[in-house]
Amino acid sequence: MRSHFAGEGNASITVADADRLKEFLYYKNERSMAFESLLTQLQTMFNIYKDQGEEDPEGQKIRILYKKIQTNDLDGVIQLLKT
């Protein structure tokens, strides 16, 4: 089973899934998606890239997280964390 799921075709599908998450995943508020769910999905995306040898540096991962949070409620917290 490992050789079947580790094949090139399956790897491209998972990278495509990670690319889709990177493009369309955003946090607006708790009503539309829990913040914990955003973090879990981002971690899944980062793990897929890591497994495929396309891992982002830690600093870039943090910038992606900041970019995905699109709510004015957390602007102050994000600015504090950036400093």
PDB file of N, CA, C and O in Angstrom:
ATOM      1  N   MET A   1       0.817  -1.182   0.000  1.00  0.00           N
ATOM      2  CA  MET A   1       0.000   0.000   0.000  1.00  0.00           C
ATOM      3  C   MET A   1       0.871   1.260   0.000  1.00  0.00           C
ATOM      4  O   MET A   1       0.527   2.262  -0.628  1.00  0.00           O
ATOM      5  N   ARG A   2       1.994   1.199   0.706  1.00  0.00           N
ATOM      6  CA  ARG A   2       2.867   2.376   0.742  1.00  0.00           C
ATOM      7  C   ARG A   2       3.347   2.750  -0.644  1.00  0.00           C
ATOM      8  O   ARG A   2       3.333   3.925  -1.012  1.00  0.00           O
ATOM      9  N   SER A   3       3.773   1.757  -1.419  1.00  0.00           N
ATOM     10  CA  SER A   3       4.274   2.068  -2.757  1.00  0.00           C
ATOM     11  C   SER A   3       3.159   2.614  -3.647  1.00  0.00           C
ATOM     12  O   SER A   3       3.401   3.468  -4.500  1.00  0.00           O
ATOM     13  N   HIS A   4       1.952   2.124  -3.446  1.00  0.00           N
ATOM     14  CA  HIS A   4       0.832   2.624  -4.234  1.00  0.00           C
ATOM     15  C   HIS A   4       0.552   4.097  -3.946  1.00  0.00           C
ATOM     16  O   HIS A   4       0.410   4.899  -4.869  1.00  0.00           O
ATOM     17  N   PHE A   5       0.474   4.450  -2.660  1.00  0.00           N
ATOM     18  CA  PHE A   5       0.134   5.821  -2.284  1.00  0.00           C
ATOM     19  C   PHE A   5       1.323   6.764  -2.346  1.00  0.00           C
ATOM     20  O   PHE A   5       1.138   7.979  -2.268  1.00  0.00           O
ATOM     21  N   ALA A   6       2.524   6.252  -2.481  1.00  0.00           N
ATOM     22  CA  ALA A   6       3.712   7.100  -2.584  1.00  0.00           C
ATOM     23  C   ALA A   6       4.067   7.374  -4.040  1.00  0.00           C
ATOM     24  O   ALA A   6       5.087   8.005  -4.316  1.00  0.00           O
ATOM     25  N   GLY A   7       3.255   6.918  -4.958  1.00  0.00           N
ATOM     26  CA  GLY A   7       3.530   7.097  -6.384  1.00  0.00           C
ATOM     27  C   GLY A   7       3.485   8.550  -6.811  1.00  0.00           C
ATOM     28  O   GLY A   7       2.951   9.402  -6.101  1.00  0.00           O
ATOM     29  N   GLU A   8       4.049   8.827  -7.975  1.00  0.00           N
ATOM     30  CA  GLU A   8       4.151  10.193  -8.481  1.00  0.00           C
ATOM     31  C   GLU A   8       2.788  10.841  -8.688  1.00  0.00           C
ATOM     32  O   GLU A   8       2.620  12.026  -8.398  1.00  0.00           O
ATOM     33  N   GLY A   9       1.821  10.090  -9.181  1.00  0.00           N
ATOM     34  CA  GLY A   9       0.491  10.641  -9.416  1.00  0.00           C
ATOM     35  C   GLY A   9      -0.178  11.096  -8.140  1.00  0.00           C
ATOM     36  O   GLY A   9      -0.795  12.160  -8.105  1.00  0.00           O
ATOM     37  N   ASN A  10      -0.063  10.299  -7.089  1.00  0.00           N
ATOM     38  CA  ASN A  10      -0.655  10.670  -5.805  1.00  0.00           C
ATOM     39  C   ASN A  10       0.060  11.867  -5.196  1.00  0.00           C
ATOM     40  O   ASN A  10      -0.570  12.698  -4.542  1.00  0.00           O
ATOM     41  N   ALA A  11       1.361  11.962  -5.404  1.00  0.00           N
ATOM     42  CA  ALA A  11       2.108  13.113  -4.881  1.00  0.00           C
ATOM     43  C   ALA A  11       1.641  14.391  -5.550  1.00  0.00           C
ATOM     44  O   ALA A  11       1.511  15.420  -4.887  1.00  0.00           O
ATOM     45  N   SER A  12       1.386  14.346  -6.851  1.00  0.00           N
ATOM     46  CA  SER A  12       0.939  15.555  -7.545  1.00  0.00           C
ATOM     47  C   SER A  12      -0.461  15.950  -7.105  1.00  0.00           C
ATOM     48  O   SER A  12      -0.790  17.135  -7.068  1.00  0.00           O
ATOM     49  N   ILE A  13      -1.294  14.956  -6.768  1.00  0.00           N
ATOM     50  CA  ILE A  13      -2.636  15.264  -6.286  1.00  0.00           C
ATOM     51  C   ILE A  13      -2.545  15.953  -4.929  1.00  0.00           C
ATOM     52  O   ILE A  13      -3.241  16.940  -4.688  1.00  0.00           O
ATOM     53  N   THR A  14      -1.697  15.443  -4.045  1.00  0.00           N
ATOM     54  CA  THR A  14      -1.587  16.061  -2.737  1.00  0.00           C
ATOM     55  C   THR A  14      -0.987  17.458  -2.831  1.00  0.00           C
ATOM     56  O   THR A  14      -1.412  18.349  -2.095  1.00  0.00           O
ATOM     57  N   VAL A  15      -0.024  17.675  -3.701  1.00  0.00           N
ATOM     58  CA  VAL A  15       0.530  19.009  -3.883  1.00  0.00           C
ATOM     59  C   VAL A  15      -0.541  19.937  -4.448  1.00  0.00           C
ATOM     60  O   VAL A  15      -0.609  21.108  -4.073  1.00  0.00           O
ATOM     61  N   ALA A  16      -1.366  19.428  -5.337  1.00  0.00           N
ATOM     62  CA  ALA A  16      -2.469  20.231  -5.874  1.00  0.00           C
ATOM     63  C   ALA A  16      -3.446  20.594  -4.761  1.00  0.00           C
ATOM     64  O   ALA A  16      -3.963  21.711  -4.731  1.00  0.00           O
ATOM     65  N   ASP A  17      -3.704  19.658  -3.843  1.00  0.00           N
ATOM     66  CA  ASP A  17      -4.573  19.950  -2.697  1.00  0.00           C
ATOM     67  C   ASP A  17      -3.958  21.034  -1.817  1.00  0.00           C
ATOM     68  O   ASP A  17      -4.657  21.944  -1.370  1.00  0.00           O
ATOM     69  N   ALA A  18      -2.665  20.940  -1.571  1.00  0.00           N
ATOM     70  CA  ALA A  18      -1.975  21.945  -0.765  1.00  0.00           C
ATOM     71  C   ALA A  18      -1.992  23.305  -1.461  1.00  0.00           C
ATOM     72  O   ALA A  18      -2.177  24.333  -0.810  1.00  0.00           O
ATOM     73  N   ASP A  19      -1.802  23.313  -2.770  1.00  0.00           N
ATOM     74  CA  ASP A  19      -1.868  24.564  -3.533  1.00  0.00           C
ATOM     75  C   ASP A  19      -3.249  25.199  -3.429  1.00  0.00           C
ATOM     76  O   ASP A  19      -3.377  26.418  -3.318  1.00  0.00           O
ATOM     77  N   ARG A  20      -4.283  24.358  -3.468  1.00  0.00           N
ATOM     78  CA  ARG A  20      -5.653  24.845  -3.352  1.00  0.00           C
ATOM     79  C   ARG A  20      -5.880  25.462  -1.962  1.00  0.00           C
ATOM     80  O   ARG A  20      -6.509  26.514  -1.842  1.00  0.00           O
ATOM     81  N   LEU A  21      -5.372  24.809  -0.929  1.00  0.00           N
ATOM     82  CA  LEU A  21      -5.485  25.364   0.414  1.00  0.00           C
ATOM     83  C   LEU A  21      -4.755  26.702   0.504  1.00  0.00           C
ATOM     84  O   LEU A  21      -5.264  27.657   1.090  1.00  0.00           O
ATOM     85  N   LYS A  22      -3.572  26.762  -0.075  1.00  0.00           N
ATOM     86  CA  LYS A  22      -2.781  27.987  -0.020  1.00  0.00           C
ATOM     87  C   LYS A  22      -3.496  29.140  -0.712  1.00  0.00           C
ATOM     88  O   LYS A  22      -3.374  30.291  -0.294  1.00  0.00           O
ATOM     89  N   GLU A  23      -4.223  28.840  -1.743  1.00  0.00           N
ATOM     90  CA  GLU A  23      -4.900  29.886  -2.507  1.00  0.00           C
ATOM     91  C   GLU A  23      -6.231  30.309  -1.883  1.00  0.00           C
ATOM     92  O   GLU A  23      -6.542  31.500  -1.847  1.00  0.00           O
ATOM     93  N   PHE A  24      -7.009  29.362  -1.397  1.00  0.00           N
ATOM     94  CA  PHE A  24      -8.392  29.661  -1.018  1.00  0.00           C
ATOM     95  C   PHE A  24      -8.678  29.678   0.483  1.00  0.00           C
ATOM     96  O   PHE A  24      -9.786  30.043   0.878  1.00  0.00           O
ATOM     97  N   LEU A  25      -7.746  29.307   1.315  1.00  0.00           N
ATOM     98  CA  LEU A  25      -7.987  29.221   2.754  1.00  0.00           C
ATOM     99  C   LEU A  25      -7.782  30.593   3.413  1.00  0.00           C
ATOM    100  O   LEU A  25      -6.704  31.178   3.313  1.00  0.00           O
ATOM    101  N   TYR A  26      -8.819  31.098   4.084  1.00  0.00           N
ATOM    102  CA  TYR A  26      -8.751  32.372   4.802  1.00  0.00           C
ATOM    103  C   TYR A  26      -9.576  32.290   6.069  1.00  0.00           C
ATOM    104  O   TYR A  26     -10.547  31.537   6.151  1.00  0.00           O
ATOM    105  N   TYR A  27      -9.175  33.080   7.059  1.00  0.00           N
ATOM    106  CA  TYR A  27      -9.930  33.178   8.306  1.00  0.00           C
ATOM    107  C   TYR A  27     -10.569  34.557   8.360  1.00  0.00           C
ATOM    108  O   TYR A  27      -9.881  35.571   8.246  1.00  0.00           O
ATOM    109  N   LYS A  28     -11.896  34.593   8.536  1.00  0.00           N
ATOM    110  CA  LYS A  28     -12.608  35.864   8.641  1.00  0.00           C
ATOM    111  C   LYS A  28     -13.196  36.047  10.030  1.00  0.00           C
ATOM    112  O   LYS A  28     -13.120  37.136  10.598  1.00  0.00           O
ATOM    113  N   ASN A  29     -13.780  34.991  10.580  1.00  0.00           N
ATOM    114  CA  ASN A  29     -14.328  35.046  11.932  1.00  0.00           C
ATOM    115  C   ASN A  29     -14.634  33.632  12.407  1.00  0.00           C
ATOM    116  O   ASN A  29     -14.579  32.674  11.636  1.00  0.00           O
ATOM    117  N   GLU A  30     -14.953  33.521  13.675  1.00  0.00           N
ATOM    118  CA  GLU A  30     -15.245  32.213  14.268  1.00  0.00           C
ATOM    119  C   GLU A  30     -16.520  31.602  13.710  1.00  0.00           C
ATOM    120  O   GLU A  30     -16.672  30.380  13.700  1.00  0.00           O
ATOM    121  N   ARG A  31     -17.419  32.429  13.255  1.00  0.00           N
ATOM    122  CA  ARG A  31     -18.692  31.925  12.733  1.00  0.00           C
ATOM    123  C   ARG A  31     -18.475  31.143  11.438  1.00  0.00           C
ATOM    124  O   ARG A  31     -19.086  30.094  11.235  1.00  0.00           O
ATOM    125  N   SER A  32     -17.615  31.647  10.571  1.00  0.00           N
ATOM    126  CA  SER A  32     -17.397  30.964   9.295  1.00  0.00           C
ATOM    127  C   SER A  32     -16.419  29.802   9.416  1.00  0.00           C
ATOM    128  O   SER A  32     -16.559  28.793   8.726  1.00  0.00           O
ATOM    129  N   MET A  33     -15.422  29.946  10.297  1.00  0.00           N
ATOM    130  CA  MET A  33     -14.451  28.868  10.504  1.00  0.00           C
ATOM    131  C   MET A  33     -13.734  29.114  11.830  1.00  0.00           C
ATOM    132  O   MET A  33     -13.331  30.240  12.124  1.00  0.00           O
ATOM    133  N   ALA A  34     -13.582  28.084  12.609  1.00  0.00           N
ATOM    134  CA  ALA A  34     -12.851  28.217  13.864  1.00  0.00           C
ATOM    135  C   ALA A  34     -11.372  28.472  13.569  1.00  0.00           C
ATOM    136  O   ALA A  34     -10.823  27.930  12.610  1.00  0.00           O
ATOM    137  N   PHE A  35     -10.739  29.291  14.389  1.00  0.00           N
ATOM    138  CA  PHE A  35      -9.320  29.605  14.200  1.00  0.00           C
ATOM    139  C   PHE A  35      -8.480  28.336  14.282  1.00  0.00           C
ATOM    140  O   PHE A  35      -7.498  28.186  13.556  1.00  0.00           O
ATOM    141  N   GLU A  36      -8.868  27.431  15.164  1.00  0.00           N
ATOM    142  CA  GLU A  36      -8.168  26.151  15.300  1.00  0.00           C
ATOM    143  C   GLU A  36      -8.217  25.356  13.997  1.00  0.00           C
ATOM    144  O   GLU A  36      -7.249  24.685  13.640  1.00  0.00           O
ATOM    145  N   SER A  37      -9.335  25.429  13.293  1.00  0.00           N
ATOM    146  CA  SER A  37      -9.470  24.749  12.007  1.00  0.00           C
ATOM    147  C   SER A  37      -8.512  25.344  10.970  1.00  0.00           C
ATOM    148  O   SER A  37      -7.911  24.614  10.183  1.00  0.00           O
ATOM    149  N   LEU A  38      -8.377  26.667  10.976  1.00  0.00           N
ATOM    150  CA  LEU A  38      -7.414  27.317  10.081  1.00  0.00           C
ATOM    151  C   LEU A  38      -6.011  26.807  10.357  1.00  0.00           C
ATOM    152  O   LEU A  38      -5.283  26.453   9.429  1.00  0.00           O
ATOM    153  N   LEU A  39      -5.628  26.768  11.623  1.00  0.00           N
ATOM    154  CA  LEU A  39      -4.285  26.310  11.981  1.00  0.00           C
ATOM    155  C   LEU A  39      -4.059  24.856  11.585  1.00  0.00           C
ATOM    156  O   LEU A  39      -2.981  24.497  11.110  1.00  0.00           O
ATOM    157  N   THR A  40      -5.065  24.027  11.779  1.00  0.00           N
ATOM    158  CA  THR A  40      -4.954  22.604  11.410  1.00  0.00           C
ATOM    159  C   THR A  40      -4.788  22.441   9.905  1.00  0.00           C
ATOM    160  O   THR A  40      -3.955  21.654   9.454  1.00  0.00           O
ATOM    161  N   GLN A  41      -5.571  23.177   9.128  1.00  0.00           N
ATOM    162  CA  GLN A  41      -5.481  23.070   7.679  1.00  0.00           C
ATOM    163  C   GLN A  41      -4.158  23.632   7.155  1.00  0.00           C
ATOM    164  O   GLN A  41      -3.589  23.092   6.207  1.00  0.00           O
ATOM    165  N   LEU A  42      -3.670  24.706   7.764  1.00  0.00           N
ATOM    166  CA  LEU A  42      -2.363  25.232   7.369  1.00  0.00           C
ATOM    167  C   LEU A  42      -1.262  24.225   7.685  1.00  0.00           C
ATOM    168  O   LEU A  42      -0.349  24.033   6.881  1.00  0.00           O
ATOM    169  N   GLN A  43      -1.342  23.583   8.845  1.00  0.00           N
ATOM    170  CA  GLN A  43      -0.339  22.584   9.206  1.00  0.00           C
ATOM    171  C   GLN A  43      -0.384  21.408   8.236  1.00  0.00           C
ATOM    172  O   GLN A  43       0.662  20.876   7.863  1.00  0.00           O
ATOM    173  N   THR A  44      -1.573  20.997   7.826  1.00  0.00           N
ATOM    174  CA  THR A  44      -1.712  19.942   6.824  1.00  0.00           C
ATOM    175  C   THR A  44      -1.036  20.352   5.526  1.00  0.00           C
ATOM    176  O   THR A  44      -0.314  19.560   4.920  1.00  0.00           O
ATOM    177  N   MET A  45      -1.268  21.590   5.096  1.00  0.00           N
ATOM    178  CA  MET A  45      -0.658  22.108   3.873  1.00  0.00           C
ATOM    179  C   MET A  45       0.860  22.104   3.989  1.00  0.00           C
ATOM    180  O   MET A  45       1.554  21.658   3.075  1.00  0.00           O
ATOM    181  N   PHE A  46       1.381  22.602   5.116  1.00  0.00           N
ATOM    182  CA  PHE A  46       2.832  22.635   5.310  1.00  0.00           C
ATOM    183  C   PHE A  46       3.427  21.231   5.326  1.00  0.00           C
ATOM    184  O   PHE A  46       4.516  21.015   4.794  1.00  0.00           O
ATOM    185  N   ASN A  47       2.722  20.275   5.930  1.00  0.00           N
ATOM    186  CA  ASN A  47       3.204  18.888   5.971  1.00  0.00           C
ATOM    187  C   ASN A  47       3.245  18.266   4.581  1.00  0.00           C
ATOM    188  O   ASN A  47       4.173  17.522   4.261  1.00  0.00           O
ATOM    189  N   ILE A  48       2.247  18.562   3.754  1.00  0.00           N
ATOM    190  CA  ILE A  48       2.246  18.038   2.384  1.00  0.00           C
ATOM    191  C   ILE A  48       3.453  18.568   1.628  1.00  0.00           C
ATOM    192  O   ILE A  48       4.160  17.809   0.965  1.00  0.00           O
ATOM    193  N   TYR A  49       3.690  19.874   1.726  1.00  0.00           N
ATOM    194  CA  TYR A  49       4.854  20.452   1.049  1.00  0.00           C
ATOM    195  C   TYR A  49       6.158  19.856   1.575  1.00  0.00           C
ATOM    196  O   TYR A  49       7.079  19.595   0.801  1.00  0.00           O
ATOM    197  N   LYS A  50       6.237  19.641   2.879  1.00  0.00           N
ATOM    198  CA  LYS A  50       7.444  19.055   3.470  1.00  0.00           C
ATOM    199  C   LYS A  50       7.659  17.636   2.948  1.00  0.00           C
ATOM    200  O   LYS A  50       8.777  17.269   2.585  1.00  0.00           O
ATOM    201  N   ASP A  51       6.598  16.844   2.909  1.00  0.00           N
ATOM    202  CA  ASP A  51       6.703  15.465   2.413  1.00  0.00           C
ATOM    203  C   ASP A  51       7.135  15.414   0.955  1.00  0.00           C
ATOM    204  O   ASP A  51       7.753  14.439   0.527  1.00  0.00           O
ATOM    205  N   GLN A  52       6.819  16.446   0.190  1.00  0.00           N
ATOM    206  CA  GLN A  52       7.159  16.479  -1.229  1.00  0.00           C
ATOM    207  C   GLN A  52       8.469  17.236  -1.492  1.00  0.00           C
ATOM    208  O   GLN A  52       8.845  17.451  -2.644  1.00  0.00           O
ATOM    209  N   GLY A  53       9.159  17.636  -0.416  1.00  0.00           N
ATOM    210  CA  GLY A  53      10.438  18.315  -0.563  1.00  0.00           C
ATOM    211  C   GLY A  53      10.322  19.774  -0.954  1.00  0.00           C
ATOM    212  O   GLY A  53      11.270  20.347  -1.490  1.00  0.00           O
ATOM    213  N   GLU A  54       9.171  20.388  -0.695  1.00  0.00           N
ATOM    214  CA  GLU A  54       8.936  21.785  -1.049  1.00  0.00           C
ATOM    215  C   GLU A  54       8.632  22.615   0.197  1.00  0.00           C
ATOM    216  O   GLU A  54       7.791  23.515   0.163  1.00  0.00           O
ATOM    217  N   GLU A  55       9.312  22.312   1.283  1.00  0.00           N
ATOM    218  CA  GLU A  55       9.022  22.958   2.557  1.00  0.00           C
ATOM    219  C   GLU A  55       9.385  24.441   2.530  1.00  0.00           C
ATOM    220  O   GLU A  55      10.429  24.831   2.008  1.00  0.00           O
ATOM    221  N   ASP A  56       8.497  25.259   3.106  1.00  0.00           N
ATOM    222  CA  ASP A  56       8.733  26.689   3.242  1.00  0.00           C
ATOM    223  C   ASP A  56       9.562  26.947   4.492  1.00  0.00           C
ATOM    224  O   ASP A  56       9.438  26.215   5.474  1.00  0.00           O
ATOM    225  N   PRO A  57      10.410  27.980   4.473  1.00  0.00           N
ATOM    226  CA  PRO A  57      11.124  28.358   5.702  1.00  0.00           C
ATOM    227  C   PRO A  57      10.129  28.818   6.770  1.00  0.00           C
ATOM    228  O   PRO A  57       9.023  29.250   6.445  1.00  0.00           O
ATOM    229  N   GLU A  58      10.518  28.725   8.034  1.00  0.00           N
ATOM    230  CA  GLU A  58       9.623  29.072   9.142  1.00  0.00           C
ATOM    231  C   GLU A  58       9.101  30.502   9.030  1.00  0.00           C
ATOM    232  O   GLU A  58       7.923  30.747   9.288  1.00  0.00           O
ATOM    233  N   GLY A  59       9.957  31.443   8.650  1.00  0.00           N
ATOM    234  CA  GLY A  59       9.527  32.833   8.515  1.00  0.00           C
ATOM    235  C   GLY A  59       8.431  32.992   7.477  1.00  0.00           C
ATOM    236  O   GLY A  59       7.502  33.778   7.661  1.00  0.00           O
ATOM    237  N   GLN A  60       8.539  32.253   6.395  1.00  0.00           N
ATOM    238  CA  GLN A  60       7.519  32.335   5.351  1.00  0.00           C
ATOM    239  C   GLN A  60       6.208  31.719   5.824  1.00  0.00           C
ATOM    240  O   GLN A  60       5.135  32.201   5.461  1.00  0.00           O
ATOM    241  N   LYS A  61       6.278  30.669   6.624  1.00  0.00           N
ATOM    242  CA  LYS A  61       5.068  30.056   7.168  1.00  0.00           C
ATOM    243  C   LYS A  61       4.305  31.052   8.036  1.00  0.00           C
ATOM    244  O   LYS A  61       3.076  31.119   7.985  1.00  0.00           O
ATOM    245  N   ILE A  62       5.032  31.812   8.823  1.00  0.00           N
ATOM    246  CA  ILE A  62       4.398  32.806   9.687  1.00  0.00           C
ATOM    247  C   ILE A  62       3.766  33.909   8.850  1.00  0.00           C
ATOM    248  O   ILE A  62       2.662  34.358   9.159  1.00  0.00           O
ATOM    249  N   ARG A  63       4.454  34.358   7.785  1.00  0.00           N
ATOM    250  CA  ARG A  63       3.882  35.382   6.915  1.00  0.00           C
ATOM    251  C   ARG A  63       2.619  34.872   6.226  1.00  0.00           C
ATOM    252  O   ARG A  63       1.670  35.631   6.034  1.00  0.00           O
ATOM    253  N   ILE A  64       2.600  33.600   5.856  1.00  0.00           N
ATOM    254  CA  ILE A  64       1.398  33.007   5.252  1.00  0.00           C
ATOM    255  C   ILE A  64       0.254  33.034   6.264  1.00  0.00           C
ATOM    256  O   ILE A  64      -0.877  33.367   5.911  1.00  0.00           O
ATOM    257  N   LEU A  65       0.540  32.687   7.514  1.00  0.00           N
ATOM    258  CA  LEU A  65      -0.485  32.721   8.559  1.00  0.00           C
ATOM    259  C   LEU A  65      -1.052  34.128   8.702  1.00  0.00           C
ATOM    260  O   LEU A  65      -2.271  34.296   8.731  1.00  0.00           O
ATOM    261  N   TYR A  66      -0.201  35.134   8.792  1.00  0.00           N
ATOM    262  CA  TYR A  66      -0.670  36.517   8.898  1.00  0.00           C
ATOM    263  C   TYR A  66      -1.540  36.904   7.711  1.00  0.00           C
ATOM    264  O   TYR A  66      -2.560  37.576   7.870  1.00  0.00           O
ATOM    265  N   LYS A  67      -1.138  36.483   6.537  1.00  0.00           N
ATOM    266  CA  LYS A  67      -1.870  36.835   5.312  1.00  0.00           C
ATOM    267  C   LYS A  67      -3.251  36.176   5.273  1.00  0.00           C
ATOM    268  O   LYS A  67      -4.194  36.746   4.724  1.00  0.00           O
ATOM    269  N   LYS A  68      -3.372  34.996   5.844  1.00  0.00           N
ATOM    270  CA  LYS A  68      -4.624  34.248   5.809  1.00  0.00           C
ATOM    271  C   LYS A  68      -5.656  34.776   6.806  1.00  0.00           C
ATOM    272  O   LYS A  68      -6.841  34.461   6.686  1.00  0.00           O
ATOM    273  N   ILE A  69      -5.230  35.565   7.775  1.00  0.00           N
ATOM    274  CA  ILE A  69      -6.152  36.123   8.756  1.00  0.00           C
ATOM    275  C   ILE A  69      -6.673  37.445   8.218  1.00  0.00           C
ATOM    276  O   ILE A  69      -5.936  38.429   8.142  1.00  0.00           O
ATOM    277  N   GLN A  70      -7.945  37.461   7.845  1.00  0.00           N
ATOM    278  CA  GLN A  70      -8.549  38.648   7.249  1.00  0.00           C
ATOM    279  C   GLN A  70      -9.717  39.142   8.091  1.00  0.00           C
ATOM    280  O   GLN A  70     -10.873  39.099   7.669  1.00  0.00           O
ATOM    281  N   THR A  71      -9.393  39.605   9.275  1.00  0.00           N
ATOM    282  CA  THR A  71     -10.401  40.163  10.157  1.00  0.00           C
ATOM    283  C   THR A  71      -9.807  41.351  10.888  1.00  0.00           C
ATOM    284  O   THR A  71      -8.654  41.314  11.317  1.00  0.00           O
ATOM    285  N   ASN A  72     -10.595  42.397  11.029  1.00  0.00           N
ATOM    286  CA  ASN A  72     -10.123  43.587  11.734  1.00  0.00           C
ATOM    287  C   ASN A  72     -10.016  43.348  13.233  1.00  0.00           C
ATOM    288  O   ASN A  72      -9.306  44.074  13.930  1.00  0.00           O
ATOM    289  N   ASP A  73     -10.714  42.342  13.730  1.00  0.00           N
ATOM    290  CA  ASP A  73     -10.693  42.047  15.165  1.00  0.00           C
ATOM    291  C   ASP A  73      -9.303  41.665  15.658  1.00  0.00           C
ATOM    292  O   ASP A  73      -8.981  41.895  16.823  1.00  0.00           O
ATOM    293  N   LEU A  74      -8.481  41.091  14.798  1.00  0.00           N
ATOM    294  CA  LEU A  74      -7.159  40.619  15.212  1.00  0.00           C
ATOM    295  C   LEU A  74      -6.021  41.481  14.683  1.00  0.00           C
ATOM    296  O   LEU A  74      -4.856  41.116  14.837  1.00  0.00           O
ATOM    297  N   ASP A  75      -6.326  42.604  14.070  1.00  0.00           N
ATOM    298  CA  ASP A  75      -5.266  43.460  13.516  1.00  0.00           C
ATOM    299  C   ASP A  75      -4.261  43.901  14.561  1.00  0.00           C
ATOM    300  O   ASP A  75      -3.057  43.889  14.307  1.00  0.00           O
ATOM    301  N   GLY A  76      -4.740  44.290  15.736  1.00  0.00           N
ATOM    302  CA  GLY A  76      -3.847  44.719  16.808  1.00  0.00           C
ATOM    303  C   GLY A  76      -2.926  43.608  17.269  1.00  0.00           C
ATOM    304  O   GLY A  76      -1.739  43.834  17.505  1.00  0.00           O
ATOM    305  N   VAL A  77      -3.464  42.424  17.396  1.00  0.00           N
ATOM    306  CA  VAL A  77      -2.672  41.270  17.839  1.00  0.00           C
ATOM    307  C   VAL A  77      -1.623  40.920  16.780  1.00  0.00           C
ATOM    308  O   VAL A  77      -0.475  40.631  17.115  1.00  0.00           O
ATOM    309  N   ILE A  78      -2.014  40.947  15.516  1.00  0.00           N
ATOM    310  CA  ILE A  78      -1.087  40.623  14.432  1.00  0.00           C
ATOM    311  C   ILE A  78       0.041  41.647  14.369  1.00  0.00           C
ATOM    312  O   ILE A  78       1.202  41.274  14.200  1.00  0.00           O
ATOM    313  N   GLN A  79      -0.281  42.924  14.503  1.00  0.00           N
ATOM    314  CA  GLN A  79       0.750  43.952  14.480  1.00  0.00           C
ATOM    315  C   GLN A  79       1.716  43.780  15.659  1.00  0.00           C
ATOM    316  O   GLN A  79       2.923  43.968  15.508  1.00  0.00           O
ATOM    317  N   LEU A  80       1.188  43.427  16.816  1.00  0.00           N
ATOM    318  CA  LEU A  80       2.027  43.179  17.991  1.00  0.00           C
ATOM    319  C   LEU A  80       2.952  41.993  17.745  1.00  0.00           C
ATOM    320  O   LEU A  80       4.132  42.045  18.092  1.00  0.00           O
ATOM    321  N   LEU A  81       2.429  40.934  17.155  1.00  0.00           N
ATOM    322  CA  LEU A  81       3.249  39.754  16.881  1.00  0.00           C
ATOM    323  C   LEU A  81       4.318  40.037  15.816  1.00  0.00           C
ATOM    324  O   LEU A  81       5.422  39.496  15.885  1.00  0.00           O
ATOM    325  N   LYS A  82       3.994  40.875  14.847  1.00  0.00           N
ATOM    326  CA  LYS A  82       4.966  41.197  13.797  1.00  0.00           C
ATOM    327  C   LYS A  82       6.176  41.936  14.354  1.00  0.00           C
ATOM    328  O   LYS A  82       7.292  41.775  13.861  1.00  0.00           O
ATOM    329  N   THR A  83       5.948  42.751  15.387  1.00  0.00           N
ATOM    330  CA  THR A  83       7.075  43.475  15.975  1.00  0.00           C
ATOM    331  C   THR A  83       7.866  42.555  16.862  1.00  0.00           C
ATOM    332  O   THR A  83       8.861  42.972  17.455  1.00  0.00           O
TER     333      THR A  83
END
